[in-house]
């Protein structure tokens, strides 16, 4: 099953932009995923297990920073 995820990352740090860009770049290294960004969020598209595995790994890595917030919407359809 293909899914679409709309995800926003809010690192609660003074210098937040580098952390957001790092998260997006790490997501883009996962094969089989498409990650598109805009000014408000990142959309990730792909097969369920691949997308959720990548998000789990990269969110865990981002949680090494204290006080990181993620907001996600997951849709069980490919909305590319």
Phi and psi in degrees as a GROMACS rama.xvg file:
@    title "Ramachandran Plot"
@    xaxis  label "Phi"
@    yaxis  label "Psi"
@TYPE xy
-90.8669  145.659  UNK-2
-131.585  165.56  UNK-3
-126.838  136.556  UNK-4
-127.602  131.157  UNK-5
-106.573  118.333  UNK-6
-130.98  136.824  UNK-7
-123.096  137.947  UNK-8
-118.787  129.248  UNK-9
-125.469  87.2801  UNK-10
-74.2641  122.321  UNK-11
-85.8534  68.5249  UNK-12
-131.138  157.713  UNK-13
-62.7108  -44.9588  UNK-14
-97.2827  81.1343  UNK-15
-90.7496  -29.2555  UNK-16
-60.4829  -44.7385  UNK-17
-58.8343  -34.7761  UNK-18
-68.9827  -38.6721  UNK-19
-66.0743  -47.0003  UNK-20
-62.3488  -37.9366  UNK-21
-63.62  -44.0851  UNK-22
-59.2251  -45.8675  UNK-23
-63.8061  -44.0604  UNK-24
-62.7076  -40.24  UNK-25
-63.972  -40.6105  UNK-26
-59.7914  -40.4927  UNK-27
-70.0545  -10.9884  UNK-28
-82.4512  -11.9565  UNK-29
-81.7052  121.193  UNK-30
-68.0433  145.186  UNK-31
88.9156  -2.31988  UNK-32
-110.348  151.233  UNK-33
-116.933  127.624  UNK-34
-124.639  116.052  UNK-35
-112.215  141.986  UNK-36
-120.237  155.969  UNK-37
-141.263  -171.496  UNK-38
-68.9058  -14.3212  UNK-39
-113.675  -27.8117  UNK-40
-162.624  179.356  UNK-41
-120.577  136.303  UNK-42
-107.118  131.231  UNK-43
-119.478  133.549  UNK-44
-128.497  142.805  UNK-45
159.341  -170.799  UNK-46
-70.5494  140.166  UNK-47
-47.4769  -55.6333  UNK-48
-63.6553  -37.1782  UNK-49
-66.7542  -46.7412  UNK-50
-63.9624  -49.4307  UNK-51
-67.503  -35.0847  UNK-52
-64.4207  -44.3897  UNK-53
-64.6574  -45.0956  UNK-54
-63.726  -41.3539  UNK-55
-59.1428  -46.8799  UNK-56
-65.1409  -44.8361  UNK-57
-77.4702  -32.1512  UNK-58
-67.2397  -42.3111  UNK-59
-58.3818  -44.1251  UNK-60
-61.2266  -43.3402  UNK-61
-66.7431  -28.004  UNK-62
-72.2426  -3.38232  UNK-63
-65.932  -24.4378  UNK-64
-78.9243  140.089  UNK-65
-71.3236  146.453  UNK-66
61.2006  58.525  UNK-67
-106.404  139.307  UNK-68
-122.895  134.028  UNK-69
-121.429  139.124  UNK-70
-123.936  124.301  UNK-71
-131.27  146.705  UNK-72
-123.515  129.448  UNK-73
-117.025  129.733  UNK-74
-123.022  133.237  UNK-75
-86.2196  54.8181  UNK-76
-158.683  153.585  UNK-77
-89.1881  108.365  UNK-78
-101.103  19.4405  UNK-79
